[in-house]
Amino acid sequence: MAYPRLLATGAIAALILLTACSKSEQQQTGDGLRSDMQLHDTAYYIANDAARAEMQGVCDKWKASQRSPFSWPSVVVETCNNVASANEAIRRKKDRSDFKKGMGI
């Protein structure tokens, strides 16, 4: 009785594996995607506008590649998270400054 269940489970697993990668994913070569970067923290990217802009461009290319973030090198994931955090911190600081100006503080 366990044999039909095993066969059905195997068929489902094979179907999932076959459909997991679309043709566009299979044709991706990774050309133009950089992962040769040093890992810097959020404070570094807050202080260095040029480095933040450069890494934002790299992160945008990785995002546009439509690859799953789970397949990205860890240095790319960490760098993109740190750049996003730096952008958010800068935006919050600007918003606070604008709010204080509006309140006359």
FIKOLZA-1660 file (N, C-alpha, C; in steps of 0.1 Angstrom, whole numbers, plus 5000, padded with zeros to 4 digits):
% residues 105
   i   px   py   pz ch aa at
   1 5008 4988 5000  A  M  N
   1 5000 5000 5000  A  M CA
   1 5008 5013 5000  A  M  C
   2 5021 5012 5005  A  A  N
   2 5029 5024 5006  A  A CA
   2 5035 5027 4992  A  A  C
   3 5036 5017 4983  A  Y  N
   3 5042 5019 4970  A  Y CA
   3 5034 5029 4962  A  Y  C
   4 5021 5029 4961  A  P  N
   4 5014 5039 4953  A  P CA
   4 5017 5053 4959  A  P  C
   5 5017 5054 4972  A  R  N
   5 5019 5067 4978  A  R CA
   5 5034 5072 4975  A  R  C
   6 5043 5063 4975  A  L  N
   6 5057 5067 4972  A  L CA
   6 5058 5071 4957  A  L  C
   7 5051 5064 4948  A  L  N
   7 5051 5067 4934  A  L CA
   7 5045 5081 4932  A  L  C
   8 5034 5084 4938  A  A  N
   8 5027 5096 4937  A  A CA
   8 5036 5108 4942  A  A  C
   9 5043 5105 4953  A  T  N
   9 5052 5116 4959  A  T CA
   9 5063 5118 4950  A  T  C
  10 5069 5108 4944  A  G  N
  10 5080 5109 4934  A  G CA
  10 5076 5117 4922  A  G  C
  11 5064 5114 4917  A  A  N
  11 5059 5121 4905  A  A CA
  11 5057 5136 4908  A  A  C
  12 5052 5139 4920  A  I  N
  12 5050 5153 4923  A  I CA
  12 5063 5160 4925  A  I  C
  13 5073 5154 4931  A  A  N
  13 5086 5159 4932  A  A CA
  13 5092 5162 4919  A  A  C
  14 5091 5152 4910  A  A  N
  14 5097 5154 4896  A  A CA
  14 5090 5166 4889  A  A  C
  15 5077 5167 4890  A  L  N
  15 5070 5178 4884  A  L CA
  15 5075 5191 4890  A  L  C
  16 5076 5192 4902  A  I  N
  16 5081 5205 4909  A  I CA
  16 5095 5208 4904  A  I  C
  17 5104 5198 4903  A  L  N
  17 5117 5201 4898  A  L CA
  17 5118 5206 4884  A  L  C
  18 5109 5200 4875  A  L  N
  18 5109 5204 4861  A  L CA
  18 5103 5218 4859  A  L  C
  19 5094 5222 4868  A  T  N
  19 5088 5235 4866  A  T CA
  19 5095 5246 4875  A  T  C
  20 5105 5242 4882  A  A  N
  20 5111 5252 4892  A  A CA
  20 5118 5263 4884  A  A  C
  21 5125 5260 4873  A  C  N
  21 5132 5270 4866  A  C CA
  21 5126 5272 4852  A  C  C
  22 5122 5285 4850  A  S  N
  22 5116 5289 4837  A  S CA
  22 5128 5290 4827  A  S  C
  23 5124 5291 4814  A  K  N
  23 5135 5292 4804  A  K CA
  23 5143 5304 4806  A  K  C
  24 5136 5315 4810  A  S  N
  24 5144 5328 4812  A  S CA
  24 5154 5326 4823  A  S  C
  25 5151 5319 4833  A  E  N
  25 5160 5317 4844  A  E CA
  25 5172 5308 4839  A  E  C
  26 5169 5298 4831  A  Q  N
  26 5179 5289 4826  A  Q CA
  26 5189 5295 4817  A  Q  C
  27 5184 5306 4810  A  Q  N
  27 5193 5313 4800  A  Q CA
  27 5201 5324 4806  A  Q  C
  28 5199 5327 4819  A  Q  N
  28 5207 5337 4825  A  Q CA
  28 5221 5333 4827  A  Q  C
  29 5230 5341 4823  A  T  N
  29 5244 5337 4825  A  T CA
  29 5251 5345 4836  A  T  C
  30 5245 5355 4841  A  G  N
  30 5251 5363 4852  A  G CA
  30 5260 5374 4847  A  G  C
  31 5261 5376 4833  A  D  N
  31 5269 5386 4828  A  D CA
  31 5265 5400 4833  A  D  C
  32 5275 5407 4838  A  G  N
  32 5273 5421 4842  A  G CA
  32 5269 5421 4857  A  G  C
  33 5267 5410 4864  A  L  N
  33 5264 5410 4878  A  L CA
  33 5277 5409 4886  A  L  C
  34 5279 5419 4894  A  R  N
  34 5291 5419 4902  A  R CA
  34 5289 5414 4916  A  R  C
  35 5299 5407 4921  A  S  N
  35 5299 5403 4935  A  S CA
  35 5313 5405 4941  A  S  C
  36 5321 5412 4934  A  D  N
  36 5335 5415 4939  A  D CA
  36 5336 5428 4947  A  D  C
  37 5329 5428 4958  A  M  N
  37 5329 5440 4966  A  M CA
  37 5332 5437 4981  A  M  C
  38 5337 5447 4987  A  Q  N
  38 5340 5446 5001  A  Q CA
  38 5327 5449 5009  A  Q  C
  39 5326 5442 5020  A  L  N
  39 5314 5444 5029  A  L CA
  39 5317 5456 5038  A  L  C
  40 5308 5466 5037  A  H  N
  40 5308 5478 5045  A  H CA
  40 5295 5479 5053  A  H  C
  41 5296 5485 5064  A  D  N
  41 5284 5487 5072  A  D CA
  41 5276 5499 5068  A  D  C
  42 5264 5500 5074  A  T  N
  42 5255 5511 5071  A  T CA
  42 5261 5525 5073  A  T  C
  43 5268 5526 5084  A  A  N
  43 5275 5539 5087  A  A CA
  43 5284 5543 5076  A  A  C
  44 5291 5534 5070  A  Y  N
  44 5301 5537 5059  A  Y CA
  44 5293 5543 5047  A  Y  C
  45 5282 5536 5044  A  Y  N
  45 5274 5541 5032  A  Y CA
  45 5267 5554 5035  A  Y  C
  46 5264 5557 5048  A  I  N
  46 5258 5570 5051  A  I CA
  46 5268 5581 5049  A  I  C
  47 5281 5578 5052  A  A  N
  47 5291 5588 5051  A  A CA
  47 5297 5590 5037  A  A  C
  48 5296 5580 5029  A  N  N
  48 5302 5580 5015  A  N CA
  48 5291 5579 5004  A  N  C
  49 5287 5591 4999  A  D  N
  49 5277 5591 4989  A  D CA
  49 5281 5584 4976  A  D  C
  50 5293 5586 4972  A  A  N
  50 5298 5579 4959  A  A CA
  50 5297 5564 4960  A  A  C
  51 5302 5559 4971  A  A  N
  51 5302 5544 4973  A  A CA
  51 5288 5539 4974  A  A  C
  52 5279 5547 4981  A  R  N
  52 5265 5543 4982  A  R CA
  52 5258 5543 4968  A  R  C
  53 5261 5553 4960  A  A  N
  53 5255 5554 4947  A  A CA
  53 5260 5542 4938  A  A  C
  54 5273 5539 4939  A  E  N
  54 5279 5528 4931  A  E CA
  54 5272 5515 4935  A  E  C
  55 5271 5512 4947  A  M  N
  55 5266 5499 4952  A  M CA
  55 5251 5499 4949  A  M  C
  56 5244 5510 4950  A  Q  N
  56 5230 5510 4946  A  Q CA
  56 5228 5506 4932  A  Q  C
  57 5237 5510 4923  A  G  N
  57 5236 5506 4909  A  G CA
  57 5239 5491 4908  A  G  C
  58 5248 5485 4916  A  V  N
  58 5251 5471 4915  A  V CA
  58 5238 5463 4920  A  V  C
  59 5232 5468 4931  A  C  N
  59 5221 5462 4937  A  C CA
  59 5209 5462 4927  A  C  C
  60 5207 5473 4920  A  D  N
  60 5197 5474 4910  A  D CA
  60 5198 5464 4899  A  D  C
  61 5211 5462 4895  A  K  N
  61 5213 5452 4885  A  K CA
  61 5210 5438 4890  A  K  C
  62 5213 5435 4902  A  W  N
  62 5210 5422 4908  A  W CA
  62 5195 5420 4909  A  W  C
  63 5188 5431 4913  A  K  N
  63 5173 5430 4914  A  K CA
  63 5167 5428 4900  A  K  C
  64 5172 5435 4890  A  A  N
  64 5167 5434 4876  A  A CA
  64 5170 5421 4870  A  A  C
  65 5179 5413 4875  A  S  N
  65 5182 5400 4870  A  S CA
  65 5171 5390 4872  A  S  C
  66 5162 5393 4881  A  Q  N
  66 5151 5384 4884  A  Q CA
  66 5155 5371 4890  A  Q  C
  67 5167 5370 4895  A  R  N
  67 5172 5359 4902  A  R CA
  67 5166 5359 4916  A  R  C
  68 5163 5348 4921  A  S  N
  68 5159 5347 4935  A  S CA
  68 5169 5352 4945  A  S  C
  69 5166 5361 4954  A  P  N
  69 5176 5366 4964  A  P CA
  69 5183 5355 4971  A  P  C
  70 5176 5343 4972  A  F  N
  70 5182 5332 4979  A  F CA
  70 5194 5326 4971  A  F  C
  71 5196 5330 4958  A  S  N
  71 5207 5325 4950  A  S CA
  71 5218 5335 4950  A  S  C
  72 5216 5347 4955  A  W  N
  72 5226 5357 4955  A  W CA
  72 5238 5354 4964  A  W  C
  73 5250 5358 4961  A  P  N
  73 5261 5357 4971  A  P CA
  73 5258 5365 4983  A  P  C
  74 5262 5360 4995  A  S  N
  74 5259 5366 5007  A  S CA
  74 5265 5381 5008  A  S  C
  75 5276 5383 5002  A  V  N
  75 5282 5397 5002  A  V CA
  75 5272 5407 4995  A  V  C
  76 5266 5402 4984  A  V  N
  76 5257 5410 4977  A  V CA
  76 5244 5413 4985  A  V  C
  77 5239 5403 4992  A  V  N
  77 5227 5405 5000  A  V CA
  77 5230 5415 5012  A  V  C
  78 5241 5413 5018  A  E  N
  78 5245 5421 5030  A  E CA
  78 5247 5436 5025  A  E  C
  79 5254 5437 5014  A  T  N
  79 5257 5451 5008  A  T CA
  79 5244 5458 5004  A  T  C
  80 5235 5451 4998  A  C  N
  80 5223 5457 4993  A  C CA
  80 5214 5461 5006  A  C  C
  81 5214 5452 5016  A  N  N
  81 5207 5455 5028  A  N CA
  81 5213 5468 5035  A  N  C
  82 5226 5469 5035  A  N  N
  82 5233 5480 5042  A  N CA
  82 5230 5493 5034  A  N  C
  83 5231 5492 5020  A  V  N
  83 5228 5504 5012  A  V CA
  83 5213 5508 5014  A  V  C
  84 5204 5499 5014  A  A  N
  84 5190 5503 5017  A  A CA
  84 5188 5509 5030  A  A  C
  85 5195 5503 5040  A  S  N
  85 5194 5509 5054  A  S CA
  85 5200 5523 5054  A  S  C
  86 5211 5525 5047  A  A  N
  86 5217 5539 5047  A  A CA
  86 5208 5548 5040  A  A  C
  87 5202 5544 5029  A  N  N
  87 5192 5553 5022  A  N CA
  87 5180 5557 5031  A  N  C
  88 5175 5547 5038  A  E  N
  88 5164 5549 5047  A  E CA
  88 5168 5559 5059  A  E  C
  89 5180 5557 5064  A  A  N
  89 5185 5565 5075  A  A CA
  89 5186 5580 5070  A  A  C
  90 5192 5582 5058  A  I  N
  90 5193 5595 5053  A  I CA
  90 5180 5601 5050  A  I  C
  91 5170 5594 5045  A  R  N
  91 5157 5599 5043  A  R CA
  91 5150 5603 5056  A  R  C
  92 5151 5594 5066  A  R  N
  92 5145 5598 5079  A  R CA
  92 5152 5610 5085  A  R  C
  93 5165 5612 5084  A  K  N
  93 5171 5624 5089  A  K CA
  93 5166 5636 5082  A  K  C
  94 5165 5635 5069  A  K  N
  94 5159 5647 5061  A  K CA
  94 5145 5650 5065  A  K  C
  95 5137 5639 5067  A  D  N
  95 5123 5641 5071  A  D CA
  95 5122 5648 5085  A  D  C
  96 5131 5644 5094  A  R  N
  96 5131 5650 5107  A  R CA
  96 5135 5664 5106  A  R  C
  97 5145 5667 5098  A  S  N
  97 5150 5681 5097  A  S CA
  97 5139 5690 5091  A  S  C
  98 5132 5684 5080  A  D  N
  98 5121 5692 5074  A  D CA
  98 5109 5694 5084  A  D  C
  99 5106 5684 5092  A  F  N
  99 5096 5685 5103  A  F CA
  99 5100 5696 5113  A  F  C
 100 5112 5696 5117  A  K  N
 100 5117 5706 5127  A  K CA
 100 5116 5720 5121  A  K  C
 101 5120 5722 5108  A  K  N
 101 5119 5735 5102  A  K CA
 101 5104 5739 5101  A  K  C
 102 5095 5730 5098  A  G  N
 102 5081 5733 5097  A  G CA
 102 5075 5737 5111  A  G  C
 103 5081 5731 5121  A  M  N
 103 5076 5735 5135  A  M CA
 103 5083 5747 5140  A  M  C
 104 5093 5752 5133  A  G  N
 104 5100 5764 5138  A  G CA
 104 5110 5761 5149  A  G  C
 105 5115 5748 5149  A  I  N
 105 5124 5744 5160  A  I CA
 105 5139 5746 5154  A  I  C
% end
